[in-house]
Amino acid sequence: MNKKMPVLFLSHGSPMNVVLDNEYTNSLIKLGQDLEKPKAIIIISAHWKTKGTYITYSNKPRQIYDFYGFPEEIYNIKYEPDGGEEYAEMVAKELKEEGAKLTDEWGLDHAAWGVLKYLYPKANIPTFEISLNALLTEEEHYNIGRKLRRFREEGILIIGSGDIVHNLRAADYDIYGKSHEWAEAFDNYIVNAVKNNNYETIINYKALGDISKLAVPTDEHFLPLLYVMGAQYKEDKVEVVHQSIQNSSVSMTCIKIG
């Protein structure tokens, strides 16, 4: 009998976090130590938006450094797990009605390896990504999470990697700069909705008006949370593993459900 795995929403923020020692990175290290070792990891990544739903399919997915202008030490970090092709096939089958397709044209981007480096530093767990289909509504993203939920029962860890608040135009260069009040307010509002399993509030986040436009000027970092909410069971316990704002306008909230 497999132990039901939790589902995680992890913020990744600036690529600088992959070489920093701070409360956020320490919280990920501790989380990794507390988690059971999964059979495989599914990552819904903010950094892979496509027309259609795609799943990475490769024996050894390539590591993608999808950023530029950072210190060389970041580009020297290697994180190269197996690609979990058999598990990717299972997920593709489950999402057949959604038209999901397997592809080797992507790999593991910074939204994936940037957090997994802390959770599972040995890179010894099969890992693959699911793209964000730009053609779907918020509810349709949530419903894919609903379909993925059953894989938790099979010992597979589902991670949505994004940021609840992600406004780079309003960002401060200082990673530890004072946070904007609206960024904290929106982050707290969404976290409370997660705690209460109020998924409709999260699906309809745009109804909040101006504050949602400030917090989520583009949706790719917010959408992974909809998959995580879809994969939640009513009886699941919700734990906020970490909550802070970096660069004044990027929330680093990490949530464990289940």
QUIPEGI-V254444 format. One record per residue. N is the residue number from 0. OMEGA is omega in whole degrees, 0 to 359 (* if undefined). Layout:
N OMEGA
N OMEGA
This chain:
0 178
1 175
2 180
3 179
4 172
5 172
6 187
7 163
8 182
9 172
10 177
11 175
12 183
13 174
14 178
15 182
16 182
17 177
18 182
19 173
20 181
21 183
22 180
23 183
24 178
25 179
26 177
27 178
28 181
29 178
30 179
31 179
32 183
33 184
34 168
35 177
36 181
37 174
38 181
39 180
40 172
41 177
42 170
43 193
44 174
45 187
46 181
47 180
48 188
49 170
50 189
51 179
52 183
53 180
54 180
55 185
56 183
57 177
58 178
59 182
60 181
61 178
62 185
63 176
64 188
65 178
66 180
67 176
68 180
69 181
70 186
71 183
72 180
73 182
74 179
75 180
76 180
77 175
78 191
79 177
80 170
81 184
82 176
83 185
84 182
85 179
86 176
87 178
88 178
89 181
90 178
91 179
92 180
93 183
94 182
95 181
96 179
97 179
98 182
99 181
100 175
101 180
102 174
103 183
104 176
105 179
106 176
107 181
108 184
109 178
110 179
111 186
112 179
113 177
114 183
115 176
116 179
117 182
118 184
119 187
120 181
121 180
122 186
123 179
124 178
125 188
126 176
127 185
128 169
129 182
130 173
131 180
132 184
133 183
134 185
135 171
136 177
137 181
138 179
139 174
140 178
141 182
142 174
143 175
144 177
145 180
146 180
147 188
148 185
149 180
150 175
151 181
152 182
153 175
154 180
155 180
156 177
157 179
158 168
159 181
160 180
161 172
162 181
163 175
164 182
165 180
166 184
167 178
168 181
169 186
170 173
171 179
172 180
173 182
174 181
175 179
176 182
177 183
178 175
179 181
180 181
181 179
182 178
183 183
184 181
185 180
186 180
187 181
188 181
189 179
190 178
191 178
192 178
193 181
194 182
195 182
196 181
197 186
198 181
199 177
200 183
201 176
202 184
203 185
204 181
205 179
206 178
207 174
208 190
209 183
210 179
211 177
212 177
213 185
214 185
215 181
216 170
217 196
218 191
219 180
220 179
221 187
222 179
223 178
224 180
225 177
226 179
227 178
228 178
229 183
230 181
231 170
232 182
233 185
234 182
235 173
236 180
237 180
238 174
239 185
240 179
241 175
242 176
243 175
244 174
245 177
246 178
247 188
248 176
249 182
250 185
251 183
252 176
253 187
254 174
255 180
256 179
257 *
